[in-house]
C-alpha cells in the first residue's frame, strides 16, 4: 500500500484549479510531503486540508509541527510556493540547512521554479523541519 493517498474531493478540485505545469510540480511536492513524513518516525501521520483554498499539510499529532501550504500565483507563473507560518523561524532555518539550493520569499515561503527537476533532497529537509518545528523548538 502506498503512503501517498489518492487526491480526492475538495483537495482534488483545488489541484485541478491550477494550470497543468504548476499542478504537476505541486503534486510532486505533495508526494514528497507524504513520503518524507512516512520515512521520518518523528513526524507520524499527516492531515491534508485546505487553507485559503490551497492544499495544506500538517502532522496529525498536536503541537508536533507547523503546516506547509502549497500554492501558485499568476503574479509568478513560473514558480510554485511552499508556505509556512510567517511567525516561525523556519525560513531562516531553511537558509541554514540548504543555503542557496532554494529561493525564499521573506519569512514565509520557499519558491520553486516549475521547469527544472524538483530539488527533492533540499525540500525534504525543509518539510521535515516544518513538521517537527514545535517538537524540536522545546
C-alpha positions as CSV (number, residue, x, y, z in Angstrom):
1,X,0.0,0.0,0.0
2,X,1.3,3.5,-0.9
3,X,1.9,6.0,1.8
4,X,0.6,8.7,-0.6
5,X,-3.2,8.7,-0.5
6,X,-5.2,9.4,-3.6
7,X,-6.2,13.0,-4.1
8,X,-9.9,13.3,-3.6
9,X,-12.8,15.7,-3.1
10,X,-12.1,19.4,-2.3
11,X,-8.4,18.8,-2.4
12,X,-8.6,17.3,-5.9
13,X,-10.7,20.3,-7.0
14,X,-8.0,22.7,-5.6
15,X,-5.3,20.9,-7.5
16,X,-7.4,20.9,-10.7
17,X,-7.8,24.7,-10.4
18,X,-4.0,25.1,-11.0
19,X,-2.7,25.2,-14.6
20,X,-1.2,22.0,-15.8
21,X,2.5,22.7,-15.3
22,X,2.3,24.1,-11.7
23,X,-0.2,21.3,-10.9
24,X,2.3,18.7,-11.9
25,X,5.0,20.2,-9.8
26,X,2.7,20.7,-6.8
27,X,1.6,17.1,-7.0
28,X,5.3,16.1,-7.0
29,X,5.7,18.2,-3.8
30,X,2.6,16.5,-2.3
31,X,4.1,13.1,-3.0
32,X,7.4,14.2,-1.3
33,X,5.5,15.5,1.7
34,X,3.8,12.1,2.3
35,X,6.9,10.0,1.6
36,X,9.1,12.3,3.8
37,X,6.7,12.1,6.7
38,X,6.4,8.3,6.3
39,X,10.2,7.9,6.3
40,X,10.7,10.0,9.5
41,X,9.5,8.4,12.7
42,X,9.4,11.8,14.4
43,X,6.6,13.0,12.2
44,X,3.9,10.4,12.1
45,X,0.8,10.7,10.0
46,X,-0.2,13.8,8.0
47,X,-3.5,15.6,7.8
48,X,-4.4,17.1,4.4
49,X,-6.8,20.0,4.3
50,X,-7.5,23.3,2.5
51,X,-6.3,26.6,3.9
52,X,-7.2,29.7,1.9
53,X,-8.3,27.3,-0.8
54,X,-4.9,25.8,-1.1
55,X,-3.7,22.3,-0.2
56,X,-2.2,22.3,3.3
57,X,-0.4,19.6,5.2
58,X,0.2,19.3,9.0
59,X,1.3,16.5,11.3
60,X,-1.8,14.8,12.9
61,X,-0.2,14.9,16.3
62,X,-1.0,18.2,18.0
63,X,1.9,20.6,18.8
64,X,4.3,18.5,16.6
65,X,5.0,20.8,13.8
66,X,3.5,23.6,11.6
67,X,1.6,23.4,8.4
68,X,3.1,23.5,4.9
69,X,0.7,25.0,2.3
70,X,1.2,24.7,-1.4
71,X,0.4,27.5,-3.8
72,X,0.8,29.0,-7.2
73,X,0.1,32.6,-8.3
74,X,-0.5,34.3,-11.7
75,X,1.9,37.0,-10.4
76,X,4.8,34.5,-10.5
77,X,3.6,31.9,-13.0
78,X,7.0,30.3,-13.5
79,X,7.2,29.1,-9.9
80,X,5.3,27.3,-7.1
81,X,5.5,28.1,-3.4
82,X,5.6,26.2,-0.1
83,X,4.3,28.4,2.6
84,X,4.9,28.2,6.3
85,X,3.6,30.3,9.2
86,X,5.4,33.7,8.9
87,X,5.9,33.9,12.7
88,X,8.1,30.9,12.8
89,X,11.8,30.9,12.3
90,X,11.6,28.2,9.6
91,X,12.7,30.2,6.6
92,X,15.9,31.2,8.5
93,X,16.4,27.5,9.4
94,X,15.9,26.6,5.7
95,X,18.5,29.1,4.7
96,X,20.9,27.5,7.1
97,X,20.1,24.0,6.0
98,X,20.1,24.4,2.3
99,X,21.8,27.7,1.6
100,X,21.3,28.8,-2.0
101,X,19.9,25.5,-3.2
102,X,16.4,27.0,-2.8
103,X,14.9,30.5,-3.2
104,X,12.8,32.1,-0.5
105,X,10.2,34.8,-0.2
106,X,10.6,36.8,3.0
107,X,10.0,34.7,6.1
108,X,7.0,32.8,4.7
109,X,7.8,30.7,1.6
110,X,10.1,28.5,-0.4
111,X,9.8,29.4,-4.1
112,X,10.5,26.5,-6.6
113,X,10.8,27.1,-10.3
114,X,8.4,24.9,-12.4
115,X,10.8,23.9,-15.1
116,X,13.9,22.2,-13.6
117,X,13.7,19.0,-11.7
118,X,12.3,19.2,-8.2
119,X,15.1,19.7,-5.6
120,X,13.9,16.7,-3.6
121,X,16.8,16.5,-1.0
122,X,16.6,20.2,-0.1
123,X,12.8,20.2,0.1
124,X,12.7,17.0,2.2
125,X,14.9,18.7,4.8
126,X,12.6,21.8,4.8
127,X,9.4,19.7,5.0
128,X,10.8,17.7,7.9
129,X,11.9,20.8,9.7
130,X,8.3,22.3,9.4
131,X,6.7,19.0,10.5
132,X,8.9,18.8,13.7
133,X,9.1,22.6,14.3
134,X,7.2,22.7,17.7
135,X,8.7,19.4,19.0
136,X,12.3,20.5,18.2
137,X,11.7,24.0,19.5
138,X,11.3,22.7,23.0
